[in-house]
Amino acid sequence: MLIEFIIIISTILAVVLNRVSARTGAFKSHLAMFSMLAPGIIYLLIFNYLPMPGILLAFKRYRVFTRDVLENFFRSEWVALENFRFLFSSPDALMITRNTVLYNITFMILGLIASVSLAIIISEIPNRRLAKIYQTTYFLPYFLSWMIVAYLGFALFNYDLGVLNNILKKLGMEPIDWYMEPKYWPFIFVIANLWKYTGNGSIVYIATIAGFDTEIYEAAAIDGANKWQQTMYLTVPMLVPMMTLLTILAVGRMFNADLGMFLSLPMGSGPLRSVSNVIDLYVFNSLRGGSNMGFPAAAALYQSIVGFILILTTNTIVRKINPDNALF
């Protein structure tokens, strides 16, 4: 069924593009670009736009009556804003919101600095083969699932056999029960996030730097600018538009957390709940303990609306400062 749908959508898309571009005569000359665009549009239609009616679940108390999902949906009662009240009236509402926002702000700022710095460093390596090796090495952690990362962390933080505690013992210090000490984990989450995503985040900046005109740097070198000055007064300013664009998009995800990281890394430790419980994890645990899909739908709708407002607000501010760097 999914394959048939993809074929139908692809056919419709091809017809529409053909008719639109027939007037401009650009279809044949841009056929490769249209072909690369089609899979992305099909993906968005299937996984982003077709599920849109599911938003209505946020206003229902979903119950399972039969195996037919649609029948269950229509037979479930309307509860208006009850699911939203349950979310905001929770005693953990303030904590999970605080954790989610503060972590995302930290990830966004440090991730931006780390990704740009790594991209600049790799771009300055004269040996292209060596630069590719470094780039691939930093990019590999992105492909590891958080469950694998969690077990790597367990090898580090285990009280009896962990690497860190063995080092502490050899230094004559007392071992630390890492999974019982919440004060360390905000730093652990930040380090894990940077380790996993910095390489992936740097790819866009590496590609952007590769497109810069080398004559600008040659002229700066003739004028006596060293590498540091070239970086600060040429590379970074030319990266600002891309940095601004990605920051605007990151702000839109301010209320969305990386469920895999916060679910896996603490290894289910109760004492770490105060620093690991975020909106997505709270919703996941609530859904796991019940069958009302209306609550996670309400939480997802809340996150989407807030993210949309944040993007509009941030883009408006950027447009007033520098219209050329705005998203729209």
C-alpha positions in Angstrom: 0.0 0.0 0.0 2.8 2.4 0.9 4.6 1.6 -2.4 1.5 2.3 -4.4 1.0 5.6 -2.6 4.6 6.6 -3.4 4.1 5.8 -7.0 0.8 7.8 -7.2 2.4 10.8 -5.5 5.4 10.6 -7.7 3.2 10.6 -10.8 1.2 13.5 -9.6 4.3 15.4 -8.7 5.9 14.8 -12.1 2.7 15.9 -13.9 2.5 19.1 -11.8 6.2 19.9 -12.2 5.9 19.2 -15.9 3.0 21.6 -16.4 4.5 24.3 -14.2 7.9 24.2 -15.9 6.5 23.8 -19.4 5.7 27.5 -19.4 9.2 28.4 -18.4 11.0 25.7 -20.3 13.1 24.9 -17.2 12.0 21.4 -16.6 14.6 19.6 -18.8 17.4 21.9 -17.7 16.5 21.3 -14.0 15.4 17.7 -14.2 18.1 16.5 -11.9 17.2 19.1 -9.2 13.5 18.2 -9.5 14.4 14.5 -9.2 16.3 15.1 -6.0 13.4 17.2 -4.6 10.8 14.5 -5.2 11.8 12.0 -2.5 11.9 14.8 0.2 8.4 16.0 -0.8 7.1 12.4 -0.8 8.6 11.9 2.6 7.0 15.1 4.0 3.6 14.1 2.5 3.6 10.6 4.0 5.1 11.3 7.5 4.3 14.9 8.1 1.1 15.9 6.3 -0.9 12.7 6.1 -0.8 12.2 9.9 -2.1 15.8 10.5 -5.7 14.6 11.3 -4.1 12.9 14.3 -3.9 16.3 16.0 -7.6 15.8 16.9 -6.4 13.1 19.3 -5.3 15.9 21.6 -8.9 16.7 22.2 -10.1 13.1 22.7 -9.7 10.4 25.4 -8.6 7.7 23.1 -10.0 4.2 24.0 -9.4 0.9 22.4 -12.7 -0.8 21.4 -11.7 -2.9 18.4 -8.7 -3.5 16.3 -9.8 -0.8 13.9 -7.9 2.4 14.7 -10.3 4.6 12.9 -13.3 3.1 14.6 -11.6 3.6 18.0 -10.9 7.2 17.0 -14.5 8.0 16.1 -15.9 6.2 19.1 -13.6 7.9 21.6 -15.2 10.8 23.5 -14.3 14.4 23.1 -12.7 15.9 26.2 -11.9 19.4 25.0 -8.8 20.7 26.8 -8.7 18.0 29.5 -5.5 16.4 28.1 -3.8 19.8 28.2 -5.0 20.4 31.8 -3.5 17.0 32.8 -0.1 18.1 31.3 0.0 21.5 32.9 -1.5 20.5 36.3 1.2 17.9 36.8 3.5 18.6 39.8 6.4 17.9 37.4 5.3 20.4 34.8 7.6 23.1 35.9 10.6 20.7 36.3 10.2 19.0 32.9 9.8 22.4 31.1 12.8 23.9 32.9 15.0 20.9 32.1 13.9 20.8 28.5 14.5 24.5 27.8 17.7 24.9 29.8 19.3 21.8 28.2 18.3 22.9 24.7 19.7 26.4 25.2 23.0 24.9 26.4 23.0 22.4 23.5 22.2 25.1 21.0 24.9 27.5 22.1 27.7 25.0 22.8 26.8 23.0 19.7 27.0 26.0 17.5 30.4 27.0 18.9 31.7 23.4 18.6 30.4 22.7 15.1 31.7 26.0 13.7 35.1 25.5 15.4 35.4 22.0 14.1 34.4 23.0 10.6 37.0 25.8 10.5 39.8 23.5 11.9 39.1 20.7 9.4 38.9 23.3 6.5 42.3 24.6 7.5 44.0 21.1 7.2 46.0 21.3 3.9 46.0 17.5 3.3 42.5 16.8 2.0 42.7 13.1 2.6 43.7 13.7 6.2 40.9 16.2 6.6 38.4 13.6 5.3 39.7 11.1 7.9 39.2 13.6 10.7 35.8 14.6 9.4 34.7 10.9 9.2 36.0 10.2 12.7 34.0 13.0 14.2 30.9 12.1 12.2 30.8 8.4 13.3 29.3 8.9 16.8 26.2 10.3 15.1 25.4 6.8 13.8 25.5 5.2 17.2 22.2 4.6 18.9 21.8 6.1 22.3 21.4 2.6 23.8 25.0 1.8 22.6 26.2 5.1 24.0 24.4 4.3 27.3 26.4 1.0 27.6 29.6 2.9 26.8 28.7 5.3 29.6 28.0 2.4 31.9 31.5 1.1 31.2 32.8 4.6 32.4 30.4 5.2 35.3 29.9 1.8 36.9 30.6 2.0 40.6 32.6 -1.2 40.9 34.2 -1.7 37.5 33.9 1.6 35.8 36.9 3.2 34.2 36.5 6.5 36.0 36.2 5.0 39.4 39.3 2.8 38.7 41.2 6.0 37.9 40.0 7.6 41.1 41.0 4.6 43.2 44.5 4.7 41.7 44.8 8.4 42.5 43.9 7.6 46.1 40.4 9.1 45.9 37.0 7.7 46.9 34.9 6.2 44.0 31.7 8.0 43.0 28.4 6.4 42.6 27.7 8.3 39.4 24.1 6.9 38.9 23.1 8.2 42.4 24.6 11.7 42.1 22.4 14.1 40.1 24.8 17.0 40.3 27.2 15.5 37.7 24.6 14.6 35.1 23.8 18.0 33.5 27.5 18.1 32.5 27.4 14.4 31.3 24.4 15.1 29.2 26.0 18.2 27.6 29.3 16.3 26.9 27.4 13.3 25.4 25.3 15.6 23.2 28.4 17.4 21.9 30.3 14.2 21.3 27.4 12.7 19.3 26.2 15.7 17.3 29.2 18.0 16.7 30.6 16.1 13.8 27.2 16.0 12.1 26.6 19.7 12.8 29.9 20.7 11.3 29.1 19.2 7.8 27.0 22.1 6.8 29.6 24.6 7.8 32.4 22.6 6.1 30.4 22.7 2.9 29.7 26.4 3.3 33.4 27.2 3.8 34.3 25.1 0.8 32.2 27.5 -1.3 34.0 30.6 -0.2 36.1 32.5 -2.8 39.8 31.7 -2.0 40.9 34.9 -3.6 39.5 36.8 -0.6 41.9 34.9 1.7 44.8 35.4 -0.7 44.1 39.1 -0.7 44.0 39.1 3.1 47.2 37.2 3.3 48.9 39.8 1.0 47.7 42.5 3.3 49.4 40.8 6.2 46.4 39.0 7.9 47.4 35.9 9.7 45.3 32.7 9.9 43.6 33.9 13.1 42.7 37.2 11.6 41.4 35.6 8.4 39.2 33.3 10.5 37.8 36.0 12.7 37.3 38.7 10.1 36.5 36.6 7.0 35.4 33.1 7.7 33.2 33.7 10.8 31.4 36.8 9.3 30.7 34.8 6.1 29.3 31.9 8.1 26.9 34.2 10.0 24.0 33.7 7.6 24.2 29.9 7.8 24.7 30.1 11.6 21.6 32.4 11.9 19.5 30.1 9.8 20.3 27.0 11.8 19.9 28.9 15.1 16.4 29.9 14.1 15.5 26.3 13.3 17.1 25.2 16.6 15.0 27.7 18.6 11.9 26.1 17.1 12.9 22.8 18.7 13.4 24.5 22.1 10.6 22.5 23.7 11.6 19.2 22.1 14.1 16.9 23.9 16.2 14.1 22.7 14.2 11.2 24.1 16.9 8.6 23.3 19.5 10.4 25.4 17.4 11.1 28.4 15.8 7.7 28.4 19.0 5.6 27.9 22.0 7.3 29.5 20.7 7.4 33.1 20.0 3.6 32.9 16.6 4.0 34.7 18.2 5.5 37.8 15.5 7.1 40.1 17.8 9.6 41.8 18.6 11.1 38.4 15.0 11.9 37.7 15.2 15.5 38.8 17.9 16.3 36.1 16.9 13.8 33.4 13.1 14.2 33.2 12.1 16.3 30.2 8.9 16.8 28.3 9.3 13.9 25.9 10.4 11.5 28.5 7.5 12.4 30.8 5.1 11.9 27.9 6.8 8.5 27.0 6.5 7.3 30.6 2.8 8.4 30.8 2.0 6.6 27.6 3.8 3.5 28.7 1.7 3.5 31.9 -1.7 4.0 30.1 -3.6 3.7 26.9 -4.8 7.3 26.5 -3.0 8.5 23.3 -4.7 11.9 23.7 -2.2 13.0 26.3 0.9 12.5 24.2 -0.9 14.1 21.3 -1.7 17.1 23.4 1.9 17.4 24.5 3.1 17.1 20.9 0.6 19.8 19.8 1.8 22.0 22.6 5.4 21.6 21.6 4.6 22.3 17.9 2.6 25.4 18.6 5.3 26.8 21.0 8.0 25.9 18.5 6.1 27.7 15.7 5.7 30.8 17.8 9.4 30.8 18.7 10.5 30.5 15.1 8.2 33.4 14.1 9.5 35.5 17.0 13.1 34.7 16.4 12.8 35.3 12.6 11.1 38.6 13.2 13.9 39.8 15.4 16.5 38.6 12.9 14.7 40.3 10.1 14.7 43.6 11.9 18.5 43.3 12.6 19.5 42.0 9.2 16.8 41.1 6.7 19.3 39.1 4.5 19.8 36.6 7.3 16.1 36.0 8.1 14.5 32.7 7.2 11.6 34.4 5.5 
